[in-house]
Amino acid sequence: MNTFRPSWVALAVAAVCMSSGAMAQDAAELPVVTIVGTMPIPSLSQPLSEIPSAVQTANSTDIANSQALDLSSFMNQRLGGVYVNEVQGNPHQMDVNYRGFTASPLLGTPQGLSVYMDGMRMNQPFGDVVSWDLIPRSAIQNMTLMPGSNPLFGLNTLGGAVAVQTKSGLTSPGTSVQTTLGSNQRRSMELEHGGRNDKGLHWFVTGNVFNEEGWREASPSRVRQAFGKLGWKDGPTDVALTMSHANNALTGNGLQEERMLANDYRSVYTKPDETHNRSTLLNLTGKHVIDDNTLFAGNAYYRTMRTRTLNGDVNEGSLDQSVYQLSAADRAALQSAGYTGYPTATSGLNKTNTPFPMWRCIAQALQNDEPGEKCTGLLNRTSTDQSNHGFSGQLTLLDPLLGHRNQFTGGMGYDTNRTKFEQSSQLGYVNPDRSITGINAYADGVTGGNVDGTPFDNRVNLKGQATTWSVFATDTISLDDRWHVTLSGRYNRTHVSNQDQIKPSGVAGSLDGDYVYQRFNPAAGLAFAINPALSTYVGYSESSRTPTSIELGCADPANPCKLPNAMAGDPPLKQVVTKSWEAGLRGSLSKDTQWTAGVFRAQSANDILFVAAPNANSFGYFKNFGETLRQGIELGLNSKQGALSYGAHYTWLQATYQSAETLGGAANSSNDLHGSGLDGNIAIKAGDTMPLTPKQILKLHGDYQWSDAWRSGVGVTAFGSMYARGNENNQHQANGGNYLGSGKTAGYSTVNFNTSYKSSRDTTWLMNIMNLFNRQYATAAQLGPTAFNANGTQFVARPYAGVGNPAQYPLQNSMFVAPGAPRSVWLSMRHNFN
C-alpha cells in the first residue's frame, strides 16, 4: 500500500522551487491576481495567493465556449480531478466525482460533495443527492470548485464544494436567444434577458426548453427550466430575490449487460426507467456595507421538490425458479378469470414453454401462490416530496489585528426540512422487448421474494424531518505581504426524526427514530508568497456528514431494502468524518501563463456505504465502514498565447479501503461459496481499491481565435480503468460459466470539438461534436445476475447451482456497464438583440 510521506512532499516542493527559480525573476514584474470567493454566501473575496488550497474557477464565457450541456458536463470536460459515472444513462443525471468523492442524483450513492447556488445548499434533504437538471446552465455567471473538507461549506463537504453564482442585470445586460438542433433529435431553445435602470433596479430572466429522444433505445428527456432575479443596488446596499423553477421528465435506462451491449450498443436492459423532477426555489440575498471595514451578507430561502420515479426491473427473486410450466391449477385459474390465449399443451416441445412466462405470473397471482417467485418483473414506483427553508448570515470585519492586515468573517445558519417518501413494487412480467407489464399484485408481503423463500415487503410510507443549526467563523491574518494564516471552524447540530406511516413505533421493522448529531469541524492553512510569481500553501481541514432519513431508515441487515428507494428498520448510524491535508505550489510563467502542482490526502472514518444483503437479491442496507483513504497528485497549466489559449490537468488518484470488512458479493467469483452460484460474501482488506475510481485522469483543451468572427476548440479527456461495484475486493475473475465479465472497465479517452462563427454583429453560429472519433467506452460498471441470454431475446430462469445438478443449472452473473454516448453533432444559432 502506497502512502505519502512528509519527506517526499518536501522533496517535490523543493524540486519545483528550484526548477522555477530561473524564471521567477522574469515573471516577478508580471504578477497575476485572481480573486476567489471562499464562502457559500456571496461576500468579500480574497486573492488566490492567500488561499491555502487548490481552488479552481470558471465563468460564463468559459462554460459557453465549451458548449457543455450543463454544469456537470462542463466540470467533466475542463476541471482537474473531476470525472463522471453515467450510471443513470441520462446526460442530465450524471454522478460527478472529485478526488474520489461524489455528488449524485441517485439515492444510495455515498455523497461527499456539497453544492451551493447563490449561497443556498442544493443537496436535497433526502439522501443529500444533487439533481444537476435543477441548475440551469444559462443562469450561471461563475463557479468555484473548493477542494478539501472545508467546514465553512457545512455538512457533506467531505471532499469539496461547488459554489455557483448566478447572473444578474448588472453582469449580463441585453437580450439573446439560442436554438439547437442535432443528433438524437435534440431540440432546445434558451432565452436570456437582463437589464437595469438609473434607480438601482436590475433584473435578469432566462428559460430553457429542451427535448431529446436520447441515443439509447427508449431514452427521451424533456427539460423545462426557468430562472429569474430581481434586485436593487443603491450605494452600500445590494438586495436580490431569485426564483428558479424546473419541471423535467428524464429517462435513464441505466447499466446494460456486456454481452447484450456488444450485440446492440444502443440497447437497454429493462424499461421503463423514468424520473420526474419538479422544483421551485426562492432565495433572498443581501449585502450591506456598514462602514469601510464592516460588511453584512446573508440569505433566506424556501424550496419545494417533488420527484416521481417508475423503474421497470427484473424480479431477481424469480431467477432461481423453473417458471415455464403451467399446472392444471394454473390453467383453471386463468380460465376462471376469463383469460384466453395461454398455452395448453402438457407434453412435447410446446409444453407451455414460452421464453417470457407471463401466464405463469398471472396464474400464480390469481391463486396468491408465491407470485414473488413466478413473476419475472417488477414496476418500482416512488414518490418523494421535500421542502426546506432556512437562513444564513455573516459579518465580515477588515479591522487590523495586532497591527497586521486581517479579514474576519463569522456567522450562523439554520435549515429545516420535511420529507414524505412512499414506495411500492408492483409484480409483473418481462415482455420480449424487455419492457415490464404489471399485474394486479404487489410486493407487500408476498412469498418467494427473497432467495430463501421468505416474504418481502417493498412498501414504504415515511415522513422525515431534519433541522440543523450551525455557527461558523474564519480569520485570515496577513503577517506581511507574503505570509497569510487562515483559521476556520464550524459547529453543526442536526436533529433527525423519522415517522413510519405503516408500522408505528414498537412494531418490528418500524422506521420510527429520533437522532441528534453534533460536531465542531476545524481548519487551518498557511499560504506563503516565495516571490510575486511563485507561492506555496499547506492546509488541514475537517468536515462531517450526518446520516439522512433514508440511510437511518435502511440500516438493519435483518430488514434490508431495495434501492434506490426502499427502507427498513434501523440501528442508528454514526456520522461520517473526513480529515484532509493539502499542500502545493502555484506559479506564473508570465501574466498569461499559470501552473499548479499539489498533493492531497483525505481520510474518512465511518463512511456510509450501501452493501448487499446476504439473503435477498437486489436488497441491501446502509452501514458504517471503518476507514477509507483518497490521496493523490494534481498538476495543472493554463495559458494564453496570442490567439491560442490552452490548458492541461493531470490527476493521479488512489482511493482505497483502509479497514477489513465483509460485504455481500454474490456476483463476485471470489465469494465465500466459491462458484456455487449461491449468495456469498466477499472479504475486503486494507489497501483494496474502491470501485468506480480511476487512478489516472488527464484533460487537455485548446481554443484558437482564427479571426474576430471565427473560433475553434478541441478537448481531450482520458481516464484510467475502474473496478466495478460488487468487486470491492478487486478479486473477481471471469470463468466463462457462472461468472462473466472482467470486473473492471477499460481506460478510455474521448475527443470533443466545437467551433463558432459570427456571421454578423449580433448572430453567431455554433457546432459541437462530442466523441469525435466515435469511441465505445464505459464510465461505470457493476456485477450482478443476468436474466437474459447473450442477445437479450430470451428470459433465462434456472434453479440456483447447488439445487439439483450444479453443472446443469448454473446461475450466470455478469458485468453491467454504463456505455458512453457515440459521436453526436449539434448545431446552434445565437442571436443578440441588443
N, C-alpha and C positions, 0 to 999 in steps of 0.2 A: 504494500500500500504506500503510495506516494504522499508525502506531506510537505508543506512549505516550512522552511526553517528561516529564522531571522537572519542568519548569516548569508543565506542565499539571496534574500531580498536586498540586503545591504550591498552585496557584490553587484547585483543587477542595477541598482540605483547608481552606484559608483561608476559602473561601466558606461551607462548612458550619460552621466555627468561629464565624464572625460571626453566621450565622443562628441558632445555638444559644445565643449569649451571653445573650440576653434571658431565656431560660427556665432557664438553668443555675442561677441563684441560687435560684429557687424549688425546683428539684429537688435542690439540694445537700443539704438535710436529709433526703432520702429515698434514700440510696444503695442500689443493688441489688448484692448479692454473689452471683455464680454460681460454683460450684465445679466444675472440669472436670478429668478425668483426662487426662494428657498423655503417657502411656506405654502400650504394649500390655499390660504386666503390671499388674494391679490393685495400686496402691500409694498413695502420698500424692497428693492432687490439689492444684491451685492455683486461686486466684481468676482468673476470666476476664480481669480487668483487667490481669493480669500476663503474659498470653499474647500474643505478637506475631503473631497470625493470627486469621482469622475463623472460629472454631470454632462448629459447630452441634451441639446436643444434643437428645435426646428420651428420654422414659421410657416405662414400660409403659402408663401411663394415656394418654399421647398416642397410642400405637400402637393401644390398644384403642378409643379414641374415634373414630379414623379408620376403623375396621373394615377396614383394609387386609388383603389376603390374606397377605402376608409382608413381610419387611424391604425387599425391592426395591420392592414396590408402595408401601409407606409413604414411602420416600425420594422416589419419583417424585411423590407427591401433596403432600408437605409441606416438603421441604428445598430451599433455594435452590441453583441451579446444577446440579441433578440432572435428568436426563431418561433415558428408556429407549428402546431399539430392540427391538421384539418380533420379531427375526429368526427365532427358532425357532418362533414361533407357539404357544407354551405359556406360561400365566401364571406358571409356576414356573421358566421358563428365559429370563428377560429379560436383555438386555445393559444394565447400569447404567452410566451415564456421568456424570461430574462434571467440569465445566470442560473437557470435551473428552477426558478420559481414561476408560478403560473397564475394568470388571470383568465378564467374560462367561463363560458356561458353554461357549462354542463354541471349539474348537481353531482356531487360525488368526487369531483376533481379536487385534490388538495390545493387550496387557494393560498397564494403567498405574495400577491402584489395588490396595492391599493391604487385606485383610480379616482381622480377628482376632476370636476368641471366647474370652473369659477368658484372654487372653494367648497363645493358640495361633493360629498362622497358618492361615487357611482356604484360601488359594490353593493349589491342588493342585500337586504337583511337576511333573506332565506338562503343560507349556504355561501354568502359572500361572493356569489357569482357576478360576472360582468357581462352584460349584453352589449356588444360593440355596435349593434344595429341601432341603439338608442342614442348614440353620439353622432350627430350629423357632421360629415366632413366639411361641408361648405360653411359651417359656423366657426371653425377653428381658426383663431388668429395665431396662436403659438402653442407649443407644448414643451414640457420639460420631463426628461426621464431621470429621476433622482435615484441613485443606486444605494444599496445597503439597507440596514434595518433602522432607518431614520425615524425616531419616535415622534418627531413633530408631525408626521403624516398619520398618526393614530394607529388604530388596530389594523392588523393584517398586512402591515408594511414589513414583511419578513425579508424580502429580497430586493424591494424597490418600490417606487411610487411613480405614477404618471399623473402630471398636473397639466390640465388643459385650460387655456384662457380663450374666451370666445371673442368674436368680432363685435364692434360697435360702430355707430355712425361716425365716431371720431377717427377710428382707424381704417374703416372701409367704406368711404362715401361712394355714391354712384349706384347705377343700376346695371345689371348684366343678366344674361340668360345663357345657359349651356345645355345643348341637347346631345345625346349619344345614341348611336346605333351600332350593332355589330354582332359578333359571334354569340351563339346560344340564345338568339333572339332577344338580346339585351336592348332595352329601350328606356331611356331615362331623360329627365329634364330637371335642371337646377336653376332656381331663380334667387338672385340676391338684390337687395336694395338697402342703402344706408344713407343717412343724411344728418344735418344739424342746422340749427338756426342761431341767430345772434343773441338769443335769450338763454343760451346754455342748454337747450333741449337737444338731445340726439337720439337717433333711432336706427335700428337695423333689423331686417327680416330676411329669412332665407327659407326656401322649401325645396324638397326633393321628392320626385315621383320616379320610382324605379321598378321595372318589370323585367324578369328574365326567366326563360324556360330551364336554364341550367344545362351544363354539359353532360350530366349523367341522366339516365332514364328517370322519368317522373320526379324531377327535382326543380319545380318552379319556385320563384321567390317574388314577393311583392313588398316593396318598402315605401312607406309614406312618412316623411319627416317634415316637421315644421318647427322653426325656431324664431323667436323674436326678442328684442331687447329695447327697452325704453329707458333712457337715462337723462339725468340732469347734472351738469357740471357748472359750478359757479365759484370761482376763486378757490377757497380751501376745501370745498365740499364736492364730492362726486358720488352720486347715488344712481343705481340702475336696477330695474326689475326685469328678470329674464323669464321667458316662458318657452318650454320645449315640449313638443308632443310627437309621439310616434305611434303608428298603427301598422304593424308588419306581420306578414304571413310568410314564414320561411320553411322550406322543405330541405331537410338534411338527412339523406339516406345512409349516412354513416359508413362504417367499415364494410369491406367486401372480402369474401374468402379468396385466397390467392389463385386457386385453380379456376374459379369462376371468373375472376378478373382477367386471367390470361385468355380465357375463351371469349370474353366480351368486356373490353376496358370500360365501357360506359354502363355496365350493368350494376344493379343494386341487389343486396341480399334479400331483404324483405321490404315491403311497403304497405301502408304509407308511414312516413315519419315527419310529422308536421309540428311546428311551433308557431303560436300566435302571440305576439307581444304587443301590448298596448300600455303606453306610459304617458303621464303628464307630470311636468315638473315646473314648479315656481320657485324662483330664487331671488331674494332681495339682497343686493350687495351694496356696501357703502364704505367710503373713506373720507376722513375729515382731518385736515391739518390743524391741530390745536395751536401750536406755535412753531417756531423754527426748528425745534428739537423734539416735537411730540406729534405722533400720528396715531389715530384710531382707525381700525378697519374691522369689518365684520360682515356676517351674512345671516339670514334667516330663510328657511326653505321648507317646502312641503312637496311630497312626491307620492303619486299612486302608480302602481304597476299591476297589470293583470296578464297572466300567462296561462295559455291553454296548450296542452300537448296531446297528440294522438300518435302512438307508435305501434305499428304492426310488427310483432316479433314471433319467432319460432317458440313454441312451448317446449322448452328443453326437458320438461318432465315427461314428454312423450317419446323421447329418443330411445328409451330402453324397452319399448313395447312393440309387440307384433300387432300392428294396427290394421292389417289388410283384410281380415276376415270378418264377415257379418254372420253372427249366430242366428238361430231361429228366433230367439227372443228379440234380437235387434231388428230383424225383418218385420216381426209382428208389431213392434213399437212404431216403426216407420209407417207401416200400413195403417195402423190405428190413427196416427196423426195426420193422415192424408197425403203423405209423400209418395211420389211416383218416380220412376226412372232409376231407382237404385239397383245395383247388381243383385241377381237372384241365384246365380249358379252356385252349386255347392261342391263341384268337383271339376277336375280338368284345368286347363290353362286359364279359363275365365272364372276361376273360383273367387269372385268378388275381389280381384287383385288389382285395385286401382292405385296408381302411384301417389295420388293425393287423396287420402281416405276421408273425404268429407262425410260419407254416410255413417261410418263408424262413430265419428264425433257426435253427429246429430242423434244417432240411436242411443248412445250411452247417456247423453244429456237428457233425453226423454225419459230414460229409466232411472236417472240420477245414479248411475252405476260407474263411478270413477271417471267422469268426463275429463278430469285433470290429467289422466293418463292417455286417453284416446284422442283428445282434441289437439291437433298439431300446431295451432296458432293461438296467439293472444293479441287482443287490442287493449293496450295500456293507455289509459286516459288520466291526465292530471289537470287540476285547476288550482292556481296559486294566485291569491290576492294579497298584495302587500301595500302598506302605506308607512311612510316615515316622515317625521318632521323634527326640526331642531334649530339650533343656532350656534354660532361661534363668534367670539370677539377677541381682539388682541390690541394691545397698546405697545407702540414702538417708541423708545426713547433713544435719542442720539447724544445725550449729555456725556462729556468725558468722564472717565473713571481713573482715578489716581493719576491724572494728567495725561492719560492716553485716550486716543480716539476709541469710542465704544458704541456698539449698537446692541440694544437690549430689547427683546420682544417677549411679552408674557400675556397669557390669555386663558380662556376656558371654553369648553364646548359641551353641548348637550344634544343627544339624539335619542328619540324613542320611536319604536316601530311596532307594527302589528302585522301578523301574517295569518291567513287562513288557507290551509292546504288540504286538498281532497284528491284521492286516487282510487281508481277502480280498474280491475282487469277483467275483460270480457273474453270468455273462451270462444274459439273459432277454429277454422281450418285453413290450411295453406292451399291457394289456387295454383294452377300450372304456371302463371306468370309471377308467382311468389308474393302476390298480394294476400291479405288476410281478410276473410269474411267471418264476421262474428255471428254467434248464435245466441239464443236466449238462455245463457248460462254464464255465471260469473265466478271468479276465483275468490270466493268468500267462504272458505271452509270446506271446499270440495276435496275429496280424497285423491290421492295419487299425484299431487302436485310436486312433492319432493321425491328425491331419489329413493328414500327409504319407505315411501308409500304413505307418509304421514300427511295430514291436511295442511294446506297453507291458505292464508287469507291476506290478499293484497290490498284490502280496503284500508284507507286512511282518511280520517277526518280530524284535523288537528288545528287548534288555534295557538299561536305563539306570540309572545311579546318580549321585547328586549329593550332595556334602557341603559344608556352609557353616559356617565359624567366624566369629564376629563379636565385637568388643568395642565398647562404646559408653559415652558419658558426656554429661551435660548439667548445666549450672550456671546458676541464676538468682540474681543478686545484686541486692538492693534498695538502691539508693543512698540513698533515703529512702522515704517513703510514696508518692511519686509516680513515681519513676524506677525501672524494672526492666529489667535487661540479662540476656539469655539467650544462652549459647554452648553448642553441641551438636556432636557428631560421632560417626560410626560407621565402623569399619573392617570390611569384609567380604572374606572369601576363599572362593571357591567352586571346587570341583573337579568337573567333569562328565565321566563316562565312558560311552560307548556301545559295546555289543557286538552286532553283527549276527549273528543266528542262521541266516541264509540264505546271505549272502555274507561269508566271513571277510575279515579284513584283507588287503589286497593285490589283491583281486578288484575289477574295475571296478564302481562303484556301491555298494561296501560302505558300511555306515553306521558302521563302527567309527571311534572317535575318542576323544581324550583332551584335555581343555581345562582351563585354570586361569584364573580371573578374580579380580582383587582391586582394591579401591579404597577410599580414605578419603573419606567424604562429610561436609562441614561444614555448619553452620547458625548463624546469628546473628540476634538480634532485639532490638528496643527497644520497650518499652511505657511510655507516659507519661500520667499522670492529670492532665489540664488542671484539672479540678475534680472533686468527687465524682460529678457527673452526666455528665461528658464525658471520654473518654480517646482516645488515638491510638496507633497502633502502626506499625512497619515491620519487615519481616523478609526475610532471604535464606536459601535452603536449597538443598542439592543431594542428589540420590539417584540410584540406578542400578538397572538390571535386567540380570541375566546371561541369555544365551540358554539356553533349556531344551533338553531332549533332542530334542523334536520339531522345534524350529527348527534346531538344529545338524544334524539328520538330513535336512533338506529345504532345503538352501541352495545347490544346484547347478543352474543353469539348464539344463545339459545332461542332467540327470536330474530332471525336475520330478516333483511329487507331486500327488495328488488329495486335497483336504481335504474334511471336517475331519480326515481320519485317515491319510494316507499319507506316506511319507518316501522320500528317496533320498540318494545320497552328497552330501558337502558340499565347499565350502570353509568354514572357520570364520567365525563372525560376531563382530562386536565387541559389547561390552555397551552398552546404552542409558544415556545420562547426561542428566538433566534438571536445569536450574538455574532456580530460581523466585525472583521478587520479589513482595512483597505489602505493601500499605500501606492504612491505613483509619482510620475513626473509629467509636467506639461511644458511645452516649449513652442517658440515661434522661430521659424527659419527666415521669415520675412513678415511684413504686415499682412500678407495674403496666404501664408502657409503655416499651419499649426499642427502639432503632433502630440500624442499622449502615449504613455506606457504605464501600466499599473498591474498590481496583483490584488486579489480579493480572497477572502475566506469567510464563509458563513456556516456556523454550526447550529443546528436546530435540535431542541430537546422536545420530546412528546409530539412529534409530527402526527397529525391526524390522517390516517390512511383508511381507504375503503378496501377491505380484504374479503376474499371469498369465504362463504360459509362451508363447513365440512360436509354437510349432507343435503345441500339444496342448490341445484344448478341455477346459475344466474343470480343467486341471492348472496348477500354478504352483510357486513356490518362495519361500522367505524370503530377504530381503536387507536390508542396512542402507541406510537412506535418510538423506541428508545431514543436514538440519536441518528441524525443524517448530516452529511457534510457536502457543501458545494464550494469549490475553490477553483481558481484559475488565473489566467494571464490575459490581459487585454492590450491591444495595440491599435492606434488609430492615427490617421493622417487626413487632413483636409486642406485643399489648396485651390487657388485661382491664378491662372497664368494667362493673362490677356483674355482671349475668347474662350479658353478652356478652363473649366472647373472640374475637380475630381476629388474623390475620397476613397479611403480604404479602411476597413476594420477587420481585425482578426481576434478571435477569442479561442483560447484553449480552456475547456471546461471539464472538470472532474466532479461528478455528482455521485456519491456513494452512501450506502448504508453503513452506519458505524456501530450497530448493535446486532447481536444474533436474534433471530426471530423465526417463528414457524407460521407460514401462511397457507391458505388453501391454494392448490395448484393442480387441479385435476387434468388440465390440458397440457401440463408440462411433463415431458417424458421422464424427468427425474423425480416425479412424485413418489411418495413413500411406498406405494403399492407396485412400483416398477413394472409398468407395461401392462397391468391387468385391465386397464381401461376404466377402473372404478375411481371414485373420488379419492384423492390423497392430498398430502401436504408436501410443501417444499420448504427446505431449510435455508434461510438467508444467513450469511455470515458477514462480519465486518469487512468492508472493502468491496463488496459486490456493487456493481454499477446500477444506479436507479434507471428504470425504464424511461424511454422517450426523451433521453438527454444525449445529444451528440457531443462528442469530445472536441470536434473541430467546427468552427464557424468562420466563414470568410465572406466578406461583402466588398464589392468594388463597384463604383459608379463614376460616370463621366458625362459631362454636358458640354456641348460645343455650340457657340453662337456664331453660325455661319455668316449672318448679316443681321441688321436691325430687325428683319422680319422673320428670319428662319433660325430655329434652334433644334438640336437633336440630343438625345440622351441614351446611354446604354448602362444597364445594371446587371451585375453578375452576383448571384447568391449561391454559396456552396456549403453543404452541411455533411458532417460525418454520419456514420451508421449509428443506429439506435436499437437497444434491446426492446422487445415487445413487452407490453403489460402481460402478466402471467409468467414472465421469465425473469422475475426479480432476482433469482439466484444465479442467473446467467448460465444455466446448465442444460437447457433444453437442447435435444438433438433429434432431428427427424429420423424415423426408422422405416419410412415407406409404407407402414401399416397403420397402427393405432395413432401414430403421431406424424403429422406432416408440417412442413414449414421449418425454416431455419431458426425461428425465434428472434430474428434480428433483421431490421431493414438495411438495405444497402445505402451507402452515401450517395449523394446526388448533387448536381449543380444545374441551375437554370439561367438563361439569358433573357432579359427583357429589353425591349427597345421602344422609345417613344420619340415623337417629333412634333413640332408645331410650326405653323406658318401664318404670319399676319398678312392677310390679303388687303386690308385697309386699316385705317387708324383704329377702327372700332371692332373689326371682325378677325377672329383667329380660328384657324382650322387645326385640329389635333388628331394624331393617330397613336394608338397604344397597342403594342404587340407583346403579349405575355407568353413566356415559354417559346421563344423564337425558334428553337430547333426541335420543338415537339418531343421533348424527353418524357419518358414514362418513369415515374418515381413514386415513392410512398413517404408521407410525412409522419406516419404513426402506425402502430401495429398492436395486435392483441391476440393471445392464444385463446382458443375456445373450441367446443364441439361443433362439428359441421353437420347440418341436417340434410344436405343435398349431395347428389353425385357431382362429378367434376364439371359438367357443363350446366348444372343447375336445373335440369329438366325433370328430375325425379327426387321426391322426398325419400330419404333413407332412414328408416326407423328399425333398429335391431336391438335385441337384448344386450345389455352390457356384457362385456367379456367377463368370464367367470361364472356366468349363468348358462348352463349347458356346456357347449364346446367353445372355449375362448377363441380358437382358431377360426371357427365358423361364424362367430358373431362379434367381430371387433367393433368397438365404438371408435369412430375416427375423430380425432382432434386435428385442428389445422390452425394456420395463422391468417388472421384477418387484417387487412391493411387499409389505410386511408390514401387512396390514389390522388396524385396531383393532377391538376387540370391540364389538358393538352393545349396546343397552341391556340390562342384566341386573339382576335383582332377587333378593335373598336375604333370608330371614327366619331369625332365630336366637333361641334361648332360653337364657339363662344362669341357672343356679341355684347359689347358695352354700349349703353345708350347715352351715357354722359360720364 
